[in-house]
Amino acid sequence: AYIYNKNNWTPEKKITASDGDEGDRFGFSISLDGQNVVVGAYNDEGINGNQEAGSAYVFFKSFSSNWEQTAKLQAQDAMDFQWFGNSVSVLDDYIIVGAQQDNEVDHWSGSAYIFRFDTSSSSWVQQNKLFAEDGERYDRFGDAVYFNATTTIISATGNSNYGVNSGSAYIFKSVVNTSNLPILSVTPPFFEVSSSPTTASINIHNNYPASTMNWSAYSLDPWLQFIGDSTGTNSGTITVNVDENLYCPRIGRIIVRAPGALRSPREVFIYQEAGPNANEVNITPVDLDDHDFFGRSVDIDGEYAIVGAYGDDEYGSNAG
């Protein structure tokens, strides 16, 4: 999988599984949230050597490292042809991994696994397993997974309630914020201003006001100067002064932190334009080859974009 920095759309890093092997299909599914990336490899061996049981790899970008692998997730009850990792989704301290060919209810009825980051052990632990109680043979529950702070949705593309493979989707209360913590919301995450002197206003809000959230903001770029307050409680607006005409475009960053809150810290990107700019950028890796299937999976968050290439031969044919 290739990670791109949106500042210039050049590849920042190509990430691969530390134990990648031929046919793993690493990069078939990907999800990006802030400094976390999760990549699925549904054809990988299971925890007990199960054939095509699948796995999911977690990568983290810290201020001192560049997208390092921090964990490998696998189903504790792995089975042959389970396809754990055919879909993934990450948000804050939670990851959901689909296993569309799991036999939880019936043959290939499917399931999805929930992992939570345990701060005491600094590791990802399996917390729960979701499946359709009315699941049937070949439903493939878990073919696609997605969740946010309030809702989890999981597809079952093989469900045939309304015709063969007509499909369905199941909605659950989200796995996030079971501890009723404040949730930091910052909008907009991306702000575009003209090259003439102007200001940018960013709104900050606590999405779970039952808990109190204290926030603070700071700029990573000297040309972004706060006009008003850069601290507050639960909600507020920060205004940034952009007072210089430009001949070249530039992007600056503002970090908003709320200790103890979910989705903290958050980044805000200020783009200052300078004349006409192309709206489209074509990105391709320098080592692209036949049948790499670059572009099979994509995601974008903040200043980064990630593109999967599950047919890449980094560790053998179709290792991904």
N, C-alpha and C positions, 0 to 999 in steps of 0.2 A: 504494500500500500504506500502511496506517495503523499506526503504532507506538503502543502503549498502555503506560503505566506502571502496574504492578499496585498501587502504593501507593494510588491513588484511581481507577483505571480511566478516566482521562481521556486523550484522544489527545495524545501528546507531539509527534508530527510526522507529517505526510503526506509520504511520499517518492515522487518521480517520477523518471523517467529524464531526464538532462540534455538528451538529444536525442530525447525522446519524440515519436512521430508517430502518426497515425491508424492504428488496426488493429494496433498492436504487441503487444497483450495483455500488457502489463507487469503483473505481479502474478499471473499464472497459476500460478506456483510460487514458494515462498519458503522460506527456511531461516534460522534465527537461532541464533547461538552467541556468548554473551557480548556483546562489543562489535561483532561482525560480523553483518551482514545481507546475504543474497544473494537477489536477485529475478530470476526468469526472465521473458523476453519472447520467446516462441517464434516470433512472427510478424514480428519485426524483420528488417530487411535484413541480409544477411551482410557479411563483411569486404570483399567485392568487389561489393557491391550485389546479392547473390543474393536472390531472392524467398523470403520466409518461411524464411530460413536460421536466424534466431534469435540471441539474445544473452542474457547474464546480467550484472546490475549488482551491484557490491559497495558497500556502505555501511558506514561505521565511525563509532562514537561514542567520541570521546576525552573527556578531562576538561575540555577547553576548547571542544569543538564539539558540535553536536547532529545526529548522523546525517548526515554528509556523504558524497556519492558519491565513492569513491576509485578505482574502476576499472570498465571495461566489458570483459567477456570474450566472445570469439567464437572459433569453430573456425577454425584456420588453413587447413583444407581444406574450408571452407564450400561448400555446394551448395544449389541450389533445394529448398525444401520439406523441409529437414533437421530443422527443429523443435528446434534446439539451445536449451536452456533450458526445455523442457517439464517438466523436473524438476531440482531442485538440492538439494545438501546441503553444509553447511559445518561444519568442526570444526578448531579451532586454525588452523594455517597451510595447510590444505588445503581445496579445493573440488572437488566432483564435479558435473558438469553432464550431464544426459541429452540425447540427440539421437535420439529414437525412430524417426525416418524417414530416418536416415543409410543410405547404400547400401554400407557397409563390406564386407559379405559378399554381400548380395543386395539386391534392391529393398526398401527400408524394413525391412531386417533390424535396424537400430538400432545405437547405440554410446553410450559415455559417456566424457567427457573429464575428466582429472585436472589440476588446477592447484595449484601450490605457491607460497606467498609467498616471494620471494627477498629476503632482508634486505639483500644487498649493493646491489641496484638499487631496493629498496623498491617492487617491482612483482610482480604475479601472472604466472607463466609456465606455459605448458602443459607438463606433465611426461610424460603418458602418455595413451593412448587404449585403452579397454577395449571388447571386443566378444565375442560368443559364437562360439567356433570352429565350433560346429555350427549356427550361425545360418542361418535360412532366410527366404525371401520373406515380408514382412509380420509378422515376429516382434515388431517394435517393442521390441527390447532397449533399456532406458533409459527406459521409461515411468515408472518410479519408481526413485529411488536413495536409499541411506542407508548411512552408515558410522560406525563408532566406532573406538576405539583398536586393536581387534584384528580387526574383520571388516567387509567391504564386501558389501552385497547389492544386486543390480540385477534388476528384474523385466523380463520379456518377455511382456507380456499377450497378444500375438498369436500366441504359439507354439501349434502345433496338434498336438503329439505325442500328446495323449490326447483328441482331439476338436477341432473347429473353435474357435479362440480359447480353448482350455482354459487356456493360460498356463503360465508357469514362472518360476522365480527362480534366479539364479546367485549363488553365494557365493564371494568372493575373500578372500585374506589382505589385511588392511587396508593402505592406502597410508600410514598414519600411522606415525611412529616407525621409519622405516627406518634411522635413525642410532643406534638403541638408547638414546634419551634417557630419563631418568626421567619418569614421568607423574604429575602431581599429582592426587590424588583427595581430595575433601572431602565428607563426608556428616554429617548431611543438608544439602542446600543450602538448605532452608527449615525453620525450627524454630518451632513455635507453643508459647507458654507462657501460663499463666493470668495474671489480673490480680493475683493474690496473690504475695508474695515467693517466688521459685523460682530455679533455675539451668538453664542450657542447656549441654549438652556436645556438642562437635563433634569428629569423628574425622578425622584426617589420615593419608594413606597414600601410599606410593610404589608405583604399579602396575607398575613395571618395576624391581625391586630390584637388577638387575644393575648399575645405576648409582646413585650416591649422590646424594641430594637433601637440601639444607638448606632449611628452610622457616621463615617467620615470619608472624605474624598481627597485625593491628591493627584497632581499632574506628573506624568513621567517626561514631559517635554516643556522646556522653558518658555516656548512661545505660546503656551496655553496658560493664561493667568486668570485665577478666580476673581470675580468682581465682588461677589457677596460671600455669605457664609459657606463653609465647606464641611460643616458638621451639623448634626441634627438628631432628632428622635422620631422614629416611625415614618415620617414623610418629610418632603421638602423639595426645593428646587435649587440647583446650583447653576450659576451663569458664568460662562467662560468668555473672556475677551480675546478676539482675534483681530488684531489691529494693524496688520502689515499686508501690503499688496505683494503678490507673488508672480514670478515668471515660470516657476516650476511647482507642480502639485506636491503636497506633503500630507502625511498622516500622523496625528498625535494620539496619545492615549491618556485616559483618566481612569484611575482605579478607585472604586468605591468598596469600602469594607464595613461589615457589621458583625463584630465578634459574636459567635454563638448562633448566628442566623444561617439558615439554609441558603444556598446559592451565593455565598460570600467567599471570596471577593468577586465583583463583577467589573468588566472592562467596558469603557465607552471609547469609541474611535471617532475622532474628529478629522474629517477629510476636507482640506482646503484646496479648492480647484485653482487652476491657472490656465485659462483658455480651453479650447475644445479638447476632449479626450475620447478615445475609443470606448465604446460600451461593451465590446466583446474581446476576450483574450483566449487564444487557443493554446492550451498547455499539453505538452507531451513529454514524457521522460526520455532522456538521452539513450537509455538502454532498451527501448521498446522493441519487441520482437514479435514474430508470427504467433498468433493464438495466445497472447498475453491477456487478452480481454480487459485491457486497461479501460476503466470507466464503468465496469459492471456495478459498482457500488460507490456512492458519493455522499459526503456530508460537509457541512460548513458551519462554523461558529466563531464569532469574534473575528480575529484577523487571520484565521487559518481555514484551509480547505483540505480535505483528504479524499483520495481517489484510490479505489481498490483495483488490483490486477491479479485475480485469482489464478490465472494461467501462467504467471511468470515462473521461470525455471531457476530461480535463485538457489534452491536446494534440491533440484531435480525436476523432472517433468511434472508440470502443473502443481508444483509445491506452493506457489502463490507468494 
